[in-house]
Amino acid sequence: MRVYVAGIHGMVGSAVARHFRAEGHEVLGRPSRELNLLDRDATFAELKATQPDALVIAAAKVGGIGANSTFPVDFLTNNLQIQGNLIDGAHAANIERVLFLGSSCIYPRMAPQPIEEDSLLTGPLEETNEAYAIAKIAGIKLINAYRKQFGRRWISAMPTNLYGPNDNFDFESSHVLPALIAKFHEAKTTGKDSVTLWGDGTPLREFLHVDDLAKACLLLLEKYDDSVAINVGSGSEVSIRELAEMIQKTIGFTGDIEFDTSRPNGTPRKILSIKRIKSLGWDPQIKLEEGLASTYEWFKQNALSKV
């Protein structure tokens, strides 16, 4: 296949590009400094000019609890525009296969666990990332609208919390796992006695290495054709406190871990049911301990100057 990866220089897009190339596919894509996906005309022109067989939509404005809570307009409008331009542009360019990547935050805050795909729109969303979630739900619905109205063989996948090379490690705008890596590293190198984290450490989270997601993306383009937005997760969960302790050990920080309970916890528990994708022959391969170690090595070699 000739595959266009939107968001090719991000964590997800770069992993998808690496894996697809390793499997012999031609990968296309441009960094955001060369192509502004908020520019509808430019996005349409790019897809018409390149004429790929498939489009993977890994481009999005993303961030952690703090960023989502502070900038809901940005997270809603930017993501609606980016994905709308890409999906409409794919139709105009007559692209055969589109894979839209959403997020597990689309599910209700109190959805039964593990979360099945049919839990979508069955209850209120988590308030701290509601704007982002609504944008992603709109993306799923637009994909399915094109399936219904034009017979497009387009699909959506909902990854759980992702981590790995090319992640954002900024303290203020990143997700929990890369933020913890950066915080513990900074505390170790500056000789701090403790690291303070948001919430009380009890929320349960699921984490998937981005290289496992990349393998799932190729499998789905080859084997999946359904309107159901399919879950992609690790099938295991860990508390934020346990995650912090694992990262503390990986980095070698010997101080204390403290929790600021005046800060929000976010969703109390979130783990995806992955029965549907496992039935297609996919299984995650990278254990959390292994993934944390390799991600920390990548961070030390590539990301320190950006933190």
CORZI-V377522 format. One record per residue. N is the residue number from 1. RES is the residue in three letters. SS is DSSP state (a for helix, b for strand, c for the rest). PHI is phi in whole degrees, -180 to 180 (none if undefined). D_FIRST is the distance of its C-alpha to the first C-alpha in Angstrom with 1 decimal. Layout:
n->N res->RES ss->SS phi->PHI d_first->D_FIRST
n->N res->RES ss->SS phi->PHI d_first->D_FIRST
This chain:
n->1 res->MET ss->c phi->none d_first->0.0
n->2 res->ARG ss->b phi->-98 d_first->3.8
n->3 res->VAL ss->b phi->-116 d_first->5.8
n->4 res->TYR ss->b phi->-94 d_first->9.5
n->5 res->VAL ss->b phi->-107 d_first->12.0
n->6 res->ALA ss->b phi->-80 d_first->15.4
n->7 res->GLY ss->c phi->89 d_first->18.1
n->8 res->ILE ss->c phi->-65 d_first->16.3
n->9 res->HIS ss->c phi->-96 d_first->19.7
n->10 res->GLY ss->c phi->-82 d_first->21.1
n->11 res->MET ss->a phi->-59 d_first->21.5
n->12 res->VAL ss->a phi->-71 d_first->18.8
n->13 res->GLY ss->a phi->-60 d_first->16.2
n->14 res->SER ss->a phi->-68 d_first->17.0
n->15 res->ALA ss->a phi->-68 d_first->16.7
n->16 res->VAL ss->a phi->-61 d_first->13.3
n->17 res->ALA ss->a phi->-61 d_first->12.2
n->18 res->ARG ss->a phi->-59 d_first->14.2
n->19 res->HIS ss->a phi->-70 d_first->12.8
n->20 res->PHE ss->a phi->-64 d_first->9.1
n->21 res->ARG ss->a phi->-64 d_first->10.0
n->22 res->ALA ss->a phi->-62 d_first->12.4
n->23 res->GLU ss->c phi->-92 d_first->10.1
n->24 res->GLY ss->c phi->93 d_first->8.4
n->25 res->HIS ss->c phi->-92 d_first->5.3
n->26 res->GLU ss->b phi->-84 d_first->6.2
n->27 res->VAL ss->b phi->-113 d_first->8.3
n->28 res->LEU ss->b phi->-117 d_first->10.5
n->29 res->GLY ss->c phi->159 d_first->13.8
n->30 res->ARG ss->c phi->-134 d_first->17.6
n->31 res->PRO ss->c phi->-68 d_first->20.6
n->32 res->SER ss->c phi->-63 d_first->23.1
n->33 res->ARG ss->c phi->-69 d_first->25.6
n->34 res->GLU ss->c phi->-102 d_first->23.5
n->35 res->LEU ss->c phi->-139 d_first->22.2
n->36 res->ASN ss->c phi->-87 d_first->24.5
n->37 res->LEU ss->c phi->-71 d_first->22.7
n->38 res->LEU ss->c phi->-77 d_first->26.2
n->39 res->ASP ss->c phi->-89 d_first->26.3
n->40 res->ARG ss->a phi->-64 d_first->25.1
n->41 res->ASP ss->a phi->-64 d_first->25.1
n->42 res->ALA ss->a phi->-66 d_first->23.3
n->43 res->THR ss->a phi->-66 d_first->20.5
n->44 res->PHE ss->a phi->-59 d_first->20.2
n->45 res->ALA ss->a phi->-64 d_first->20.3
n->46 res->GLU ss->a phi->-63 d_first->17.6
n->47 res->LEU ss->a phi->-70 d_first->15.0
n->48 res->LYS ss->a phi->-68 d_first->16.3
n->49 res->ALA ss->a phi->-72 d_first->16.2
n->50 res->THR ss->a phi->-86 d_first->12.7
n->51 res->GLN ss->c phi->50 d_first->11.2
n->52 res->PRO ss->c phi->-75 d_first->7.8
n->53 res->ASP ss->c phi->-77 d_first->5.9
n->54 res->ALA ss->b phi->-145 d_first->7.2
n->55 res->LEU ss->b phi->-126 d_first->10.2
n->56 res->VAL ss->b phi->-106 d_first->12.0
n->57 res->ILE ss->b phi->-94 d_first->15.6
n->58 res->ALA ss->c phi->-110 d_first->17.4
n->59 res->ALA ss->c phi->-89 d_first->19.9
n->60 res->ALA ss->c phi->-169 d_first->23.4
n->61 res->LYS ss->c phi->-87 d_first->27.0
n->62 res->VAL ss->c phi->-127 d_first->28.0
n->63 res->GLY ss->c phi->-180 d_first->31.3
n->64 res->GLY ss->c phi->-86 d_first->33.9
n->65 res->ILE ss->a phi->-57 d_first->36.9
n->66 res->GLY ss->a phi->-61 d_first->39.0
n->67 res->ALA ss->a phi->-65 d_first->36.5
n->68 res->ASN ss->a phi->-63 d_first->35.6
n->69 res->SER ss->a phi->-71 d_first->39.3
n->70 res->THR ss->a phi->-84 d_first->40.3
n->71 res->PHE ss->c phi->-126 d_first->37.6
n->72 res->PRO ss->a phi->-64 d_first->36.7
n->73 res->VAL ss->a phi->-63 d_first->36.5
n->74 res->ASP ss->a phi->-60 d_first->33.9
n->75 res->PHE ss->a phi->-69 d_first->31.8
n->76 res->LEU ss->a phi->-78 d_first->32.0
n->77 res->THR ss->a phi->-71 d_first->31.7
n->78 res->ASN ss->a phi->-62 d_first->29.1
n->79 res->ASN ss->a phi->-71 d_first->26.7
n->80 res->LEU ss->a phi->-60 d_first->27.4
n->81 res->GLN ss->a phi->-70 d_first->26.7
n->82 res->ILE ss->a phi->-59 d_first->23.5
n->83 res->GLN ss->a phi->-72 d_first->21.8
n->84 res->GLY ss->a phi->-65 d_first->23.4
n->85 res->ASN ss->a phi->-61 d_first->22.3
n->86 res->LEU ss->a phi->-70 d_first->18.6
n->87 res->ILE ss->a phi->-69 d_first->18.7
n->88 res->ASP ss->a phi->-63 d_first->20.8
n->89 res->GLY ss->a phi->-65 d_first->18.8
n->90 res->ALA ss->a phi->-64 d_first->15.6
n->91 res->HIS ss->a phi->-68 d_first->17.8
n->92 res->ALA ss->a phi->-63 d_first->19.2
n->93 res->ALA ss->c phi->-88 d_first->15.9
n->94 res->ASN ss->c phi->58 d_first->14.9
n->95 res->ILE ss->c phi->-79 d_first->11.7
n->96 res->GLU ss->c phi->-65 d_first->10.7
n->97 res->ARG ss->b phi->-126 d_first->10.2
n->98 res->VAL ss->b phi->-129 d_first->12.3
n->99 res->LEU ss->b phi->-117 d_first->13.6
n->100 res->PHE ss->b phi->-96 d_first->17.0
n->101 res->LEU ss->b phi->-99 d_first->18.7
n->102 res->GLY ss->c phi->-101 d_first->22.4
n->103 res->SER ss->c phi->-161 d_first->25.2
n->104 res->SER ss->a phi->-68 d_first->27.8
n->105 res->CYS ss->a phi->-72 d_first->30.5
n->106 res->ILE ss->a phi->-68 d_first->29.8
n->107 res->TYR ss->c phi->-85 d_first->32.1
n->108 res->PRO ss->c phi->-58 d_first->35.8
n->109 res->ARG ss->c phi->-54 d_first->37.9
n->110 res->MET ss->c phi->-110 d_first->39.8
n->111 res->ALA ss->c phi->-63 d_first->37.2
n->112 res->PRO ss->c phi->-56 d_first->38.0
n->113 res->GLN ss->c phi->-109 d_first->36.5
n->114 res->PRO ss->c phi->-61 d_first->34.0
n->115 res->ILE ss->b phi->-80 d_first->32.3
n->116 res->GLU ss->c phi->-85 d_first->30.8
n->117 res->GLU ss->a phi->-60 d_first->28.2
n->118 res->ASP ss->a phi->-80 d_first->31.0
n->119 res->SER ss->a phi->-78 d_first->33.0
n->120 res->LEU ss->c phi->-57 d_first->31.3
n->121 res->LEU ss->c phi->64 d_first->34.1
n->122 res->THR ss->c phi->-105 d_first->36.9
n->123 res->GLY ss->c phi->-175 d_first->38.9
n->124 res->PRO ss->c phi->-65 d_first->39.4
n->125 res->LEU ss->c phi->-84 d_first->36.9
n->126 res->GLU ss->c phi->-67 d_first->37.8
n->127 res->GLU ss->a phi->-63 d_first->39.7
n->128 res->THR ss->a phi->-69 d_first->38.6
n->129 res->ASN ss->a phi->-133 d_first->35.0
n->130 res->GLU ss->a phi->-61 d_first->35.4
n->131 res->ALA ss->a phi->-62 d_first->34.1
n->132 res->TYR ss->a phi->-63 d_first->30.7
n->133 res->ALA ss->a phi->-63 d_first->30.5
n->134 res->ILE ss->a phi->-63 d_first->31.4
n->135 res->ALA ss->a phi->-61 d_first->28.7
n->136 res->LYS ss->a phi->-67 d_first->26.1
n->137 res->ILE ss->a phi->-62 d_first->27.7
n->138 res->ALA ss->a phi->-60 d_first->27.5
n->139 res->GLY ss->a phi->-64 d_first->23.7
n->140 res->ILE ss->a phi->-60 d_first->23.4
n->141 res->LYS ss->a phi->-66 d_first->25.7
n->142 res->LEU ss->a phi->-70 d_first->23.9
n->143 res->ILE ss->a phi->-57 d_first->20.6
n->144 res->ASN ss->a phi->-71 d_first->22.8
n->145 res->ALA ss->a phi->-65 d_first->24.7
n->146 res->TYR ss->a phi->-68 d_first->21.6
n->147 res->ARG ss->a phi->-60 d_first->21.0
n->148 res->LYS ss->a phi->-72 d_first->24.6
n->149 res->GLN ss->a phi->-81 d_first->25.3
n->150 res->PHE ss->a phi->-121 d_first->22.2
n->151 res->GLY ss->c phi->70 d_first->20.6
n->152 res->ARG ss->c phi->-71 d_first->17.4
n->153 res->ARG ss->c phi->-91 d_first->15.2
n->154 res->TRP ss->c phi->-106 d_first->15.3
n->155 res->ILE ss->b phi->-139 d_first->16.5
n->156 res->SER ss->b phi->-128 d_first->18.6
n->157 res->ALA ss->b phi->-132 d_first->19.3
n->158 res->MET ss->b phi->-116 d_first->22.6
n->159 res->PRO ss->b phi->-74 d_first->22.8
n->160 res->THR ss->c phi->-79 d_first->26.2
n->161 res->ASN ss->b phi->-62 d_first->27.7
n->162 res->LEU ss->b phi->-108 d_first->25.3
n->163 res->TYR ss->b phi->-155 d_first->26.4
n->164 res->GLY ss->c phi->143 d_first->25.3
n->165 res->PRO ss->c phi->-58 d_first->24.6
n->166 res->ASN ss->c phi->70 d_first->24.6
n->167 res->ASP ss->c phi->-72 d_first->26.6
n->168 res->ASN ss->c phi->-94 d_first->29.4
n->169 res->PHE ss->c phi->-107 d_first->32.7
n->170 res->ASP ss->c phi->-68 d_first->35.1
n->171 res->PHE ss->c phi->-57 d_first->38.1
n->172 res->GLU ss->c phi->-86 d_first->38.3
n->173 res->SER ss->c phi->-113 d_first->34.8
n->174 res->SER ss->c phi->-89 d_first->32.8
n->175 res->HIS ss->c phi->-77 d_first->32.3
n->176 res->VAL ss->a phi->-63 d_first->34.8
n->177 res->LEU ss->a phi->-66 d_first->33.3
n->178 res->PRO ss->a phi->-64 d_first->32.5
n->179 res->ALA ss->a phi->-63 d_first->35.7
n->180 res->LEU ss->a phi->-67 d_first->37.6
n->181 res->ILE ss->a phi->-59 d_first->36.2
n->182 res->ALA ss->a phi->-65 d_first->37.3
n->183 res->LYS ss->a phi->-66 d_first->40.7
n->184 res->PHE ss->a phi->-68 d_first->41.6
n->185 res->HIS ss->a phi->-64 d_first->40.7
n->186 res->GLU ss->a phi->-63 d_first->42.8
n->187 res->ALA ss->a phi->-65 d_first->45.6
n->188 res->LYS ss->a phi->-67 d_first->45.7
n->189 res->THR ss->a phi->-74 d_first->45.7
n->190 res->THR ss->a phi->-101 d_first->48.4
n->191 res->GLY ss->c phi->75 d_first->50.5
n->192 res->LYS ss->c phi->-69 d_first->50.5
n->193 res->ASP ss->c phi->-86 d_first->52.3
n->194 res->SER ss->b phi->-155 d_first->50.0
n->195 res->VAL ss->b phi->-124 d_first->46.8
n->196 res->THR ss->b phi->-105 d_first->47.0
n->197 res->LEU ss->b phi->-117 d_first->44.2
n->198 res->TRP ss->b phi->-71 d_first->43.9
n->199 res->GLY ss->c phi->78 d_first->45.2
n->200 res->ASP ss->c phi->-112 d_first->46.8
n->201 res->GLY ss->c phi->86 d_first->44.0
n->202 res->THR ss->c phi->-86 d_first->44.0
n->203 res->PRO ss->c phi->-56 d_first->40.7
n->204 res->LEU ss->b phi->-100 d_first->38.2
n->205 res->ARG ss->b phi->-135 d_first->34.6
n->206 res->GLU ss->c phi->-112 d_first->31.4
n->207 res->PHE ss->b phi->-130 d_first->29.1
n->208 res->LEU ss->b phi->-128 d_first->25.6
n->209 res->HIS ss->b phi->-68 d_first->24.1
n->210 res->VAL ss->a phi->-64 d_first->21.0
n->211 res->ASP ss->a phi->-68 d_first->19.2
n->212 res->ASP ss->a phi->-68 d_first->19.8
n->213 res->LEU ss->a phi->-62 d_first->18.4
n->214 res->ALA ss->a phi->-58 d_first->15.1
n->215 res->LYS ss->a phi->-65 d_first->14.8
n->216 res->ALA ss->a phi->-65 d_first->15.8
n->217 res->CYS ss->a phi->-61 d_first->13.1
n->218 res->LEU ss->a phi->-66 d_first->10.3
n->219 res->LEU ss->a phi->-58 d_first->12.7
n->220 res->LEU ss->a phi->-66 d_first->13.4
n->221 res->LEU ss->a phi->-63 d_first->10.0
n->222 res->GLU ss->a phi->-84 d_first->10.0
n->223 res->LYS ss->a phi->-123 d_first->13.8
n->224 res->TYR ss->c phi->-109 d_first->15.5
n->225 res->ASP ss->c phi->-152 d_first->16.6
n->226 res->ASP ss->c phi->-152 d_first->20.1
n->227 res->SER ss->c phi->-76 d_first->22.1
n->228 res->VAL ss->c phi->-71 d_first->23.5
n->229 res->ALA ss->c phi->-74 d_first->22.4
n->230 res->ILE ss->b phi->-81 d_first->21.8
n->231 res->ASN ss->b phi->-75 d_first->23.6
n->232 res->VAL ss->b phi->-134 d_first->22.2
n->233 res->GLY ss->c phi->-143 d_first->25.2
n->234 res->SER ss->c phi->-92 d_first->27.0
n->235 res->GLY ss->c phi->83 d_first->29.7
n->236 res->SER ss->c phi->-137 d_first->32.5
n->237 res->GLU ss->c phi->-136 d_first->34.6
n->238 res->VAL ss->b phi->-148 d_first->37.1
n->239 res->SER ss->b phi->-75 d_first->39.8
n->240 res->ILE ss->a phi->-61 d_first->39.7
n->241 res->ARG ss->a phi->-63 d_first->42.8
n->242 res->GLU ss->a phi->-64 d_first->41.2
n->243 res->LEU ss->a phi->-62 d_first->38.1
n->244 res->ALA ss->a phi->-60 d_first->40.5
n->245 res->GLU ss->a phi->-67 d_first->42.5
n->246 res->MET ss->a phi->-66 d_first->39.4
n->247 res->ILE ss->a phi->-68 d_first->38.3
n->248 res->GLN ss->a phi->-56 d_first->42.0
n->249 res->LYS ss->a phi->-68 d_first->42.1
n->250 res->THR ss->a phi->-59 d_first->38.8
n->251 res->ILE ss->a phi->-84 d_first->40.1
n->252 res->GLY ss->c phi->86 d_first->43.7
n->253 res->PHE ss->c phi->-83 d_first->45.5
n->254 res->THR ss->c phi->-104 d_first->48.9
n->255 res->GLY ss->c phi->-81 d_first->50.1
n->256 res->ASP ss->b phi->-94 d_first->50.3
n->257 res->ILE ss->b phi->-109 d_first->47.9
n->258 res->GLU ss->b phi->-120 d_first->49.4
n->259 res->PHE ss->b phi->-123 d_first->48.2
n->260 res->ASP ss->b phi->-96 d_first->49.0
n->261 res->THR ss->c phi->-75 d_first->49.6
n->262 res->SER ss->c phi->-78 d_first->50.2
n->263 res->ARG ss->c phi->-92 d_first->46.5
n->264 res->PRO ss->c phi->-71 d_first->44.1
n->265 res->ASN ss->c phi->-85 d_first->42.4
n->266 res->GLY ss->c phi->82 d_first->39.7
n->267 res->THR ss->c phi->-57 d_first->38.6
n->268 res->PRO ss->c phi->-66 d_first->40.7
n->269 res->ARG ss->b phi->-153 d_first->38.1
n->270 res->LYS ss->b phi->-155 d_first->34.4
n->271 res->ILE ss->c phi->-136 d_first->32.4
n->272 res->LEU ss->b phi->-92 d_first->29.6
n->273 res->SER ss->c phi->-77 d_first->29.5
n->274 res->ILE ss->c phi->-116 d_first->26.3
n->275 res->LYS ss->a phi->-61 d_first->27.2
n->276 res->ARG ss->a phi->-65 d_first->24.5
n->277 res->ILE ss->a phi->-74 d_first->21.5
n->278 res->LYS ss->a phi->-65 d_first->23.4
n->279 res->SER ss->c phi->-68 d_first->23.7
n->280 res->LEU ss->c phi->-87 d_first->19.9
n->281 res->GLY ss->c phi->105 d_first->20.4
n->282 res->TRP ss->c phi->-103 d_first->20.0
n->283 res->ASP ss->c phi->-144 d_first->22.9
n->284 res->PRO ss->c phi->-67 d_first->23.5
n->285 res->GLN ss->c phi->-113 d_first->24.5
n->286 res->ILE ss->c phi->-96 d_first->26.1
n->287 res->LYS ss->c phi->-70 d_first->29.7
n->288 res->LEU ss->a phi->-60 d_first->31.2
n->289 res->GLU ss->a phi->-60 d_first->33.7
n->290 res->GLU ss->a phi->-64 d_first->31.1
n->291 res->GLY ss->a phi->-66 d_first->28.8
n->292 res->LEU ss->a phi->-64 d_first->31.9
n->293 res->ALA ss->a phi->-63 d_first->32.9
n->294 res->SER ss->a phi->-70 d_first->29.7
n->295 res->THR ss->a phi->-68 d_first->29.3
n->296 res->TYR ss->a phi->-66 d_first->32.9
n->297 res->GLU ss->a phi->-63 d_first->32.3
n->298 res->TRP ss->a phi->-63 d_first->29.4
n->299 res->PHE ss->a phi->-58 d_first->31.8
n->300 res->LYS ss->a phi->-65 d_first->34.6
n->301 res->GLN ss->a phi->-86 d_first->32.5
n->302 res->ASN ss->a phi->-127 d_first->30.5
n->303 res->ALA ss->a phi->-109 d_first->31.9
n->304 res->LEU ss->a phi->-59 d_first->35.7
n->305 res->SER ss->a phi->-70 d_first->36.1
n->306 res->LYS ss->a phi->-98 d_first->34.4
n->307 res->VAL ss->c phi->-87 d_first->36.5
